[in-house]
Amino acid sequence: MGSSCLEDLCFHINAKISSVKKCIQLRDIGEDESHKPVLHKIQNDMYLVHDLLDKMEIIVKQQEKLKDLLKEIQKTVERDQKEAEHVLGHIPPYLPKPTKSCITVPTGKQEGQNKAVEPRSAKKPAKETVVVKEVALITTEEFESVPAYMKGRITYDQINAVVQQINKAVVGKYKILYQPLKSMSAPVRNLYHRFMEEETKDTKGIFFFL
């Protein structure tokens, strides 16, 4: 038997002897009435430590589950982002282009103010404008919701063309209404008077054309 094996054997035997001595000492201490309160306190502390370790183990498992869930959410977000970038780069050309929901028509008072010469030091007055609302173009989703028997009567592009003509007519009408009379030609002035006759208390604040 080599010297190293003999040393290991001696170390093992000594460790066992030391362990037996500690057990005998603890047994003797446990039988001593003066040490029992301390041993009970140590026992209770061991129970508390055991409970804390159990709770920590539960929390660690919950954190691991949360980490896995966050990884799944991250993968989903990255996938959705790639899909959104793909859709943004492949928008169908037949979709309607975004248009302004309303335009402003200058009034005669505003034109007069623009023509007036004011000192440079004076502040410019606030522009007076009239907001003319436009009818929004229909979207492809709205067109798809139209019953099939109606789709055969008119196309998507024809509907939006009509909407654009309506917006053009309304804007043209109110552009005339808010022009100064002095700048109007005879035909435009006739249209102005006709438009004014169409206005009633019921149409006040409403944009319309006939």
DRENDO-1510 file (C-alpha; in Angstrom, 1 decimal, always signed):
<recs>
REC; n; res; u; v; w
REC; 1; MET; +0.0; +0.0; +0.0 .
REC; 2; GLY; +1.4; +3.4; -1.0 .
REC; 3; SER; +2.0; +6.2; +1.5 .
REC; 4; SER; -0.7; +8.4; -0.1 .
REC; 5; CYS; -3.3; +5.6; +0.3 .
REC; 6; LEU; -2.2; +5.1; +3.9 .
REC; 7; GLU; -2.5; +8.9; +4.6 .
REC; 8; ASP; -6.0; +8.9; +3.1 .
REC; 9; LEU; -7.1; +6.0; +5.2 .
REC; 10; CYS; -5.8; +7.6; +8.4 .
REC; 11; PHE; -7.6; +10.9; +7.5 .
REC; 12; HIS; -10.8; +9.0; +6.9 .
REC; 13; ILE; -10.5; +7.1; +10.2 .
REC; 14; ASN; -9.7; +10.3; +12.1 .
REC; 15; ALA; -12.7; +12.1; +10.5 .
REC; 16; LYS; -15.0; +9.2; +11.6 .
REC; 17; ILE; -13.6; +9.3; +15.1 .
REC; 18; SER; -14.1; +13.1; +15.3 .
REC; 19; SER; -17.6; +12.7; +14.1 .
REC; 20; VAL; -18.4; +10.1; +16.7 .
REC; 21; LYS; -16.9; +12.3; +19.4 .
REC; 22; LYS; -19.1; +15.2; +18.3 .
REC; 23; CYS; -22.2; +13.0; +18.4 .
REC; 24; ILE; -21.3; +11.9; +22.0 .
REC; 25; GLN; -20.7; +15.5; +23.1 .
REC; 26; LEU; -24.0; +16.6; +21.6 .
REC; 27; ARG; -25.8; +13.8; +23.3 .
REC; 28; ASP; -24.2; +14.7; +26.6 .
REC; 29; ILE; -25.1; +18.4; +26.0 .
REC; 30; GLY; -28.7; +17.4; +25.2 .
REC; 31; GLU; -29.1; +15.6; +28.4 .
REC; 32; ASP; -27.9; +18.6; +30.3 .
REC; 33; GLU; -30.9; +20.6; +31.5 .
REC; 34; SER; -29.0; +23.9; +31.4 .
REC; 35; HIS; -28.4; +23.5; +27.6 .
REC; 36; LYS; -31.8; +22.5; +26.5 .
REC; 37; PRO; -33.2; +26.0; +26.0 .
REC; 38; VAL; -30.3; +26.9; +23.7 .
REC; 39; LEU; -30.8; +23.6; +21.8 .
REC; 40; HIS; -34.6; +24.3; +21.4 .
REC; 41; LYS; -33.8; +27.8; +20.1 .
REC; 42; ILE; -31.3; +26.3; +17.6 .
REC; 43; GLN; -33.9; +23.8; +16.5 .
REC; 44; ASN; -36.5; +26.6; +16.0 .
REC; 45; ASP; -34.0; +28.6; +14.0 .
REC; 46; MET; -33.3; +25.6; +11.8 .
REC; 47; TYR; -37.0; +25.2; +11.1 .
REC; 48; LEU; -37.2; +28.9; +10.1 .
REC; 49; VAL; -34.2; +28.6; +7.9 .
REC; 50; HIS; -35.7; +25.5; +6.3 .
REC; 51; ASP; -39.0; +27.4; +5.6 .
REC; 52; LEU; -37.0; +30.3; +4.1 .
REC; 53; LEU; -35.1; +28.0; +1.8 .
REC; 54; ASP; -38.4; +26.5; +0.6 .
REC; 55; LYS; -39.9; +29.9; -0.1 .
REC; 56; MET; -36.7; +31.0; -1.9 .
REC; 57; GLU; -36.9; +27.8; -4.0 .
REC; 58; ILE; -40.5; +28.7; -5.0 .
REC; 59; ILE; -39.5; +32.3; -5.9 .
REC; 60; VAL; -36.6; +31.1; -8.0 .
REC; 61; LYS; -38.9; +28.7; -9.9 .
REC; 62; GLN; -41.4; +31.6; -10.5 .
REC; 63; GLN; -38.6; +33.8; -11.8 .
REC; 64; GLU; -37.4; +31.1; -14.1 .
REC; 65; LYS; -41.0; +30.8; -15.5 .
REC; 66; LEU; -41.2; +34.6; -15.9 .
REC; 67; LYS; -37.9; +34.6; -17.7 .
REC; 68; ASP; -39.1; +32.0; -20.2 .
REC; 69; LEU; -42.4; +33.9; -20.7 .
REC; 70; LEU; -40.5; +37.1; -21.4 .
REC; 71; LYS; -38.3; +35.3; -23.9 .
REC; 72; GLU; -41.5; +34.1; -25.7 .
REC; 73; ILE; -42.9; +37.7; -25.6 .
REC; 74; GLN; -39.7; +39.0; -27.0 .
REC; 75; LYS; -39.8; +36.5; -29.9 .
REC; 76; THR; -43.4; +37.5; -30.6 .
REC; 77; VAL; -42.6; +41.2; -30.7 .
REC; 78; GLU; -39.6; +40.7; -33.0 .
REC; 79; ARG; -41.8; +38.6; -35.3 .
REC; 80; ASP; -44.6; +41.2; -35.3 .
REC; 81; GLN; -42.0; +43.9; -36.0 .
REC; 82; LYS; -40.6; +42.1; -39.0 .
REC; 83; GLU; -44.2; +41.5; -40.3 .
REC; 84; ALA; -45.0; +45.2; -39.9 .
REC; 85; GLU; -41.8; +46.3; -41.7 .
REC; 86; HIS; -42.7; +43.9; -44.5 .
REC; 87; VAL; -46.2; +45.3; -44.8 .
REC; 88; LEU; -44.9; +48.8; -44.7 .
REC; 89; GLY; -42.5; +48.1; -47.6 .
REC; 90; HIS; -45.2; +46.3; -49.7 .
REC; 91; ILE; -48.2; +48.6; -49.5 .
REC; 92; PRO; -50.5; +47.8; -52.4 .
REC; 93; PRO; -50.6; +50.7; -55.0 .
REC; 94; TYR; -54.4; +50.6; -55.3 .
REC; 95; LEU; -55.0; +51.8; -51.7 .
REC; 96; PRO; -56.2; +55.4; -51.5 .
REC; 97; LYS; -53.5; +58.0; -50.7 .
REC; 98; PRO; -54.0; +59.9; -47.5 .
REC; 99; THR; -55.8; +63.2; -48.0 .
REC; 100; LYS; -56.4; +66.1; -45.7 .
REC; 101; SER; -59.7; +65.9; -43.9 .
REC; 102; CYS; -60.3; +69.6; -44.3 .
REC; 103; ILE; -58.9; +72.6; -46.1 .
REC; 104; THR; -59.0; +76.3; -45.3 .
REC; 105; VAL; -60.5; +79.0; -47.5 .
REC; 106; PRO; -59.4; +82.6; -47.1 .
REC; 107; THR; -62.1; +85.1; -46.5 .
REC; 108; GLY; -62.4; +88.6; -48.0 .
REC; 109; LYS; -61.3; +90.1; -44.7 .
REC; 110; GLN; -58.2; +88.0; -44.7 .
REC; 111; GLU; -57.3; +89.0; -48.3 .
REC; 112; GLY; -57.7; +92.7; -47.4 .
REC; 113; GLN; -55.4; +92.3; -44.5 .
REC; 114; ASN; -52.8; +90.6; -46.7 .
REC; 115; LYS; -52.9; +93.5; -49.2 .
REC; 116; ALA; -52.6; +96.2; -46.5 .
REC; 117; VAL; -49.2; +97.6; -45.9 .
REC; 118; GLU; -48.3; +97.5; -42.2 .
REC; 119; PRO; -45.2; +98.9; -40.4 .
REC; 120; ARG; -42.6; +96.2; -39.8 .
REC; 121; SER; -42.7; +96.8; -36.0 .
REC; 122; ALA; -46.4; +96.0; -35.9 .
REC; 123; LYS; -47.5; +92.5; -35.3 .
REC; 124; LYS; -49.4; +90.7; -38.0 .
REC; 125; PRO; -53.1; +90.0; -37.1 .
REC; 126; ALA; -54.2; +86.5; -36.8 .
REC; 127; LYS; -55.3; +85.0; -40.1 .
REC; 128; GLU; -59.1; +84.5; -40.3 .
REC; 129; THR; -59.9; +81.3; -42.1 .
REC; 130; VAL; -62.9; +79.1; -42.7 .
REC; 131; VAL; -62.5; +75.4; -42.4 .
REC; 132; VAL; -64.2; +73.4; -45.2 .
REC; 133; LYS; -64.5; +69.7; -44.3 .
REC; 134; GLU; -64.0; +67.2; -47.0 .
REC; 135; VAL; -65.6; +63.8; -47.3 .
REC; 136; ALA; -63.0; +61.0; -46.6 .
REC; 137; LEU; -62.3; +58.5; -49.4 .
REC; 138; ILE; -63.5; +55.0; -48.7 .
REC; 139; THR; -60.9; +52.3; -47.8 .
REC; 140; THR; -60.6; +48.9; -49.4 .
REC; 141; GLU; -62.0; +47.3; -46.1 .
REC; 142; GLU; -65.1; +49.5; -46.4 .
REC; 143; PHE; -65.5; +48.5; -50.0 .
REC; 144; GLU; -65.2; +44.8; -49.2 .
REC; 145; SER; -68.1; +45.1; -46.8 .
REC; 146; VAL; -70.4; +46.3; -49.5 .
REC; 147; PRO; -72.9; +43.6; -50.6 .
REC; 148; ALA; -71.8; +41.7; -53.7 .
REC; 149; TYR; -74.8; +42.8; -55.8 .
REC; 150; MET; -73.8; +46.4; -55.3 .
REC; 151; LYS; -70.1; +45.9; -56.2 .
REC; 152; GLY; -71.1; +44.9; -59.7 .
REC; 153; ARG; -72.8; +48.3; -60.3 .
REC; 154; ILE; -69.8; +50.5; -59.4 .
REC; 155; THR; -66.1; +50.0; -58.8 .
REC; 156; TYR; -63.9; +51.1; -55.9 .
REC; 157; ASP; -62.1; +53.7; -58.1 .
REC; 158; GLN; -65.4; +55.1; -59.4 .
REC; 159; ILE; -66.7; +55.7; -55.8 .
REC; 160; ASN; -63.6; +57.6; -54.8 .
REC; 161; ALA; -63.7; +59.6; -58.0 .
REC; 162; VAL; -67.2; +60.7; -57.1 .
REC; 163; VAL; -66.1; +61.6; -53.6 .
REC; 164; GLN; -63.3; +63.7; -55.0 .
REC; 165; GLN; -65.8; +65.5; -57.3 .
REC; 166; ILE; -68.1; +66.2; -54.3 .
REC; 167; ASN; -65.2; +67.7; -52.3 .
REC; 168; LYS; -64.2; +69.8; -55.3 .
REC; 169; ALA; -67.7; +71.2; -55.7 .
REC; 170; VAL; -68.1; +72.0; -52.0 .
REC; 171; VAL; -64.7; +73.7; -51.8 .
REC; 172; GLY; -65.4; +75.7; -55.0 .
REC; 173; LYS; -68.7; +76.9; -53.7 .
REC; 174; TYR; -67.4; +78.2; -50.3 .
REC; 175; LYS; -64.4; +79.7; -52.0 .
REC; 176; ILE; -66.8; +81.9; -53.9 .
REC; 177; LEU; -68.8; +82.7; -50.8 .
REC; 178; TYR; -65.8; +84.0; -49.0 .
REC; 179; GLN; -64.4; +86.1; -51.8 .
REC; 180; PRO; -64.8; +89.9; -51.7 .
REC; 181; LEU; -67.6; +91.0; -54.0 .
REC; 182; LYS; -65.4; +93.6; -55.7 .
REC; 183; SER; -63.0; +91.0; -57.0 .
REC; 184; MET; -65.8; +88.8; -58.6 .
REC; 185; SER; -66.7; +88.7; -62.2 .
REC; 186; ALA; -70.3; +88.8; -63.3 .
REC; 187; PRO; -70.8; +85.0; -63.6 .
REC; 188; VAL; -69.1; +84.4; -60.3 .
REC; 189; ARG; -71.2; +87.1; -58.7 .
REC; 190; ASN; -74.4; +85.4; -60.0 .
REC; 191; LEU; -73.2; +82.1; -58.4 .
REC; 192; TYR; -72.5; +84.0; -55.2 .
REC; 193; HIS; -76.1; +85.4; -55.0 .
REC; 194; ARG; -77.5; +82.0; -55.9 .
REC; 195; PHE; -75.5; +80.3; -53.1 .
REC; 196; MET; -76.6; +83.0; -50.6 .
REC; 197; GLU; -80.3; +82.4; -51.5 .
REC; 198; GLU; -79.8; +78.7; -50.7 .
REC; 199; GLU; -78.6; +79.5; -47.2 .
REC; 200; THR; -81.2; +79.2; -44.5 .
REC; 201; LYS; -81.3; +79.1; -40.7 .
REC; 202; ASP; -81.3; +75.3; -41.0 .
REC; 203; THR; -78.2; +75.2; -43.1 .
REC; 204; LYS; -76.2; +77.5; -40.9 .
REC; 205; GLY; -72.8; +76.0; -40.1 .
REC; 206; ILE; -73.3; +73.1; -42.5 .
REC; 207; PHE; -71.3; +72.7; -45.7 .
REC; 208; PHE; -73.5; +71.5; -48.7 .
REC; 209; PHE; -74.1; +72.0; -52.4 .
REC; 210; LEU; -77.0; +71.5; -54.7 .
</recs>
